[in-house]
């Protein structure tokens, strides 16, 4: 038997309340996109082996899964395609969930996506990647309860297995199918990778106090502008609200990333996208990936042509169009 898993990248539009002043911490906004995507294949084997890119990461993830479920069987995992690592596109969560989902299906482990996320240690802050793997689309999660609100409760079922409770995985409060014609121009500057792991944790610790008023303003924009614009199919209002939210989030994270955006190259690309007519602009997660919104592929093509005057003459970057992906990861079985 061969198990194939294909999962898609996501854009992270920002946090809602990073300091938890509302009683819930973080809360995220994001969107699953059709490209780039990763694909892995898992087959039974005598031992554990991996071929393809990200071999070390995949081995570590597979060992974690096998150890957690006390499995002595082996598997061969072939990594066919990947999402660029540490670029702000959610590669870590998609890779972890893909490995876990493949092995769970291969060894008949009954576990849903949120169980697997807990086992693999994903979703400590943002639940966008987990929800993108589940169902895709435009997503808002509720963050986690602060410690005083029961953040650290652990369900007896998962506690016995040594994993965090699914209560620690931020619940999805909004999931909309995103307009298929809206297109993002995504640019990944060829610079240092975005923050991840210990560096990301340390960066959160360096953040200063944030204004509850700013979190309230962001929440109002999300509720009264961004969400209705998706339902009403209004890319202009969506883009305006996205840009405003990005400015608020960028101001919060300025102490950790040195500016509203993580890199000078990303900031220059965002400025160029705005001048080229993008309806909304921003940085995905810690970057360095940035994006601009177009109402359709034709408009996105025009933006990319104008960006060609900047790249590669002044900035080296990988630039591509991406649309919403309104489905979860695809998991299929086939005979060897």
N, C-alpha and C positions, 0 to 999 in steps of 0.2 A: 504493500500500500504506500502511496505517495500523498502527502498533504501539501497543498500549495496555498500560501497566504499572500495576498496583495493588499497593501495598505497605503494610504495617501498622506501627503504632507498637510500641514495646516498653517494658516496665518494667525498669529496671536495679536489681537488689537489692543490689549491692555488689561490692567487690573482695575477693579472698581473701588476697593477700599483696602489698600495694602497694610494699614496699621491696625485694622480691626476695631476701629472706634465705634462701628455700628453694632458690634456684638458678633459679627462674622468677619473673618479675615480673608483678604484677597478678593475672590470673586473675579471671574474672567469673561472676556468676550473674544470670540474667534470664529474661524471659518475653515472647513475642510476644503482643500483645493485638488484639482484633478492631476496636477503635475507639480513637482516630481512625485514618484511613487516608489515603494520598495516591494520586492517580491522575494520570498524564500520558499524552498522546498525541503521537506523533511521526510526521511525514509528510515525504516528500522535498520539497525546495524549492531555489530557485536560491541563496539565501543562508541565513544563520542568523538565526532570529527566535524570540521567545518571547512568549506571551500568558498572562495570568493572574497569580496571586500568585507571589512569590519570583522575579520576572523576572531580577533581577540575579544571584542565586545560580545560577539555572539556566543563564543565558548563560555564566557563568564555568565551570561544570561541563561544559557542552557543548563549549566551546572547548578545555578541557583534554583531553577525549576525542579530538576531531578532530585536535588537534595531536599527541597521542601516536601515533596511528595514521597520521599524515600523510595525512589525508583532505581532499580539496578539495571534496567534495560539501557541499551545504547541507541544512538541515532546519528544519522549523517544529515547535516544541514547544508544546503547549497544556497548561497546568497546570489541571486540573479541580478537584482538591481537595488540601488540604495537611494536614500534621501541624503543630501549633503549634511554632514555632521556639524553640530555647533554653529549652524548658520541662522538659527531662529525659526526653523521650519518644523520643529517637533520630531526630529529624527529619533531621539532617544526613546521616547514613549512608544512610537510606532514600531521600532525595532524590538523593544522589550515585549510588547503585547503580541507582536507577530510570532516571535519565538515561543512564547507561552501558549498561544492559541494553537500553533502547529503541533507542539508536543502534547498538549492536552487532547487534541483530536487523535493523534497517533497512538496514545496510550489509554484512550477511553476515560480520561479524567473529566468528571462532571463539574464544570466551573464556568460561571458567566464572566463577561469581560471585566466587571468590577472586582470580582474575586481574584482574577488573574492580575489585575493592576495592583491589588494589595500584596499579593505574593511577590510580585516583581518590584515592589517599592516605588510605584509611580503614583502621581496624583497628590503629592504632599502639599502643593500649592494650587496649581491649576488643574482643572478637570477637562480642559478643552481637548487635549489629545486623546483622552479616554473616550469622551463622547464622540469625537471624530471617528475613532475606530469602531465604535458601536453603530452609529447611524449617519455620520457625516452631516453636512449642512451648516447653517449658521447657528451658533451655540452661545448661550450665556450660562455660566454656572454660578452657584450661590456661595462659593468659597467654603471655608470651614468655620464652625463655631469657635469662638475664642475659648481659652482654658476655663474661664469662669462660666462659660455656657456649656461645658461638657465636651470640649474638643478632644480630650484624650480617652474617652470611653472606648472600650474594646469589647466587641461581641464575644460571647463564650465560644461560639463555633469557630471563629478565626483565631481566638486567643489560644485554643488548644493546638492549633496548627502553627503557632508562632508568628502570625501575620497581623498587621494592623487591621482594624475593623474597616469594612466598607463605609462606615460612617465618616472615616477620614477622607474618603474620596469625595470631592465636592459634587453635590447633586446638581444635575442639569435642571434649570428652571425654564429655559427657553430653547427650543430647537425648531427652527424654521427651514423649509426648503428655500434655498437662496436662488434668486433669478439667474437662469442659466446663461442669458446673453451678457450679463455684466462680466467684464473681464478685467483682471488685475495684470498690470505690467510689473513683474517681480525682478528686482535687480539684486544680485549678491556681489558686493565688492570683493575683490581678491585681496583681502586683508586678514589680520588676525581673527581667529574664530571668536564667536560670542561666548559669553560666560556660561559655565555649566559646572555641575558638581560642587566641590568645596568652594571654588571661586564664586559661584553664584550665591551660595549660602552666606559667605563673607560679605558680598556686595549688599545683600539685604540687611545685614547687621550695620552697615555703614550709613544706611539711609537715615536722614534726620526726621523729625516730626513732620507730619503732613497735615494740612488743614482739613478739618472735617467739612468746612464749607466747600472746598474743592471736590471732595468725594460726593457731597450732596449735589453739586452742580453737574458732575459727571453722570450721576445716577439719573438726574432729571433729563439730561440730553439723551441718555440711553433709552429711557422710558417713553419720552414724549417726541423724540425725533428719529432716532436710529431704528427702533423696533417698528414703529408705524411705516417708515420708509421701505422696509423690506416687504411688509404685507401689501403695501400700496404700489410697489414696483417703481419707486421714485429714486433713481440713482443720484440725482443732484442733492437731495436732502441727506441721503445716506452718506455721500462723500463729504458734505459739509460737517455733519456730526462726527464722522470718523476723524477728520482733521482736527477738530476741536478737542475730541477725547485724547488724541495723540499728543496734543500740546500740554494737556493737563498731566497725562502720564509721564511725558518727557520731563516736565518740571519736577515731578516727584523723584524720578530716577537720576536726575542730573548729578547728585553727589557720587553716585556709583559708576556712572558711565562717562562723566566728564562734560556732559552737554545734553541738550534735548535729545540728540541722537548719539549712538555709540561711536560712530566714526565720522571723520570729516568727509570721507568719500560718500558715505551714506547720506549725509546732510546735503552734499552737492547734488547727488542724484535726485533726492526728494525735491530740491529747488528746481532742478531741470524738468522733472515730471510736472510740477505745478505750472511752470512756464509753457510746457507743451500742451497744457489743457486738461491734465488729470483732474477729476472731480473731487478726489480726496487722496491724501497721501499719509504715509506713516512708516514706522519700523516694526517688524515682527519680532516680538519678544525682546531679547537682548541683541538682536541683529547678528551679523551685519546686514541681513536681508532687509530691504526696504521695498515699498510697493506704491503704485499709483492706480487709482480706479478709473476705468473707462466704461461707458454705457454699453459698448459692444466691441466685437473683434476689430471692426474697421477703425474705430477710434483708438483702440489699443495699438493697432498697427501704425497709425499716425504718430502716436507718442513714441513708439520704439524707433521710428525713422528719425525723429527729432533728437532722441537720446543718442542716436548714432553719431551726431555731431560732437558729443561729449565723450563717448566711449567708442574705441579705446584711446582716442587722442589724448585725453586728460586723465581718465580713470579706467583702470582695468576691472571689468565686472562681467558676470554672466547674466544676461537679460533674456527673459522669456515671458510669454503670456500664460495666464492660468485662470481657469474658471472654477466655480464652485463644484464640489463633488458632493452630491446629496444622498450618498449611500454609505454604508459602513464598509469595513474591510471585507474582501471576498475570500472565503475559505472553501477549498474544494478538495475532493478525494479522487484519486485515480489508481488504476492498477499499475504495478511495475512492469 
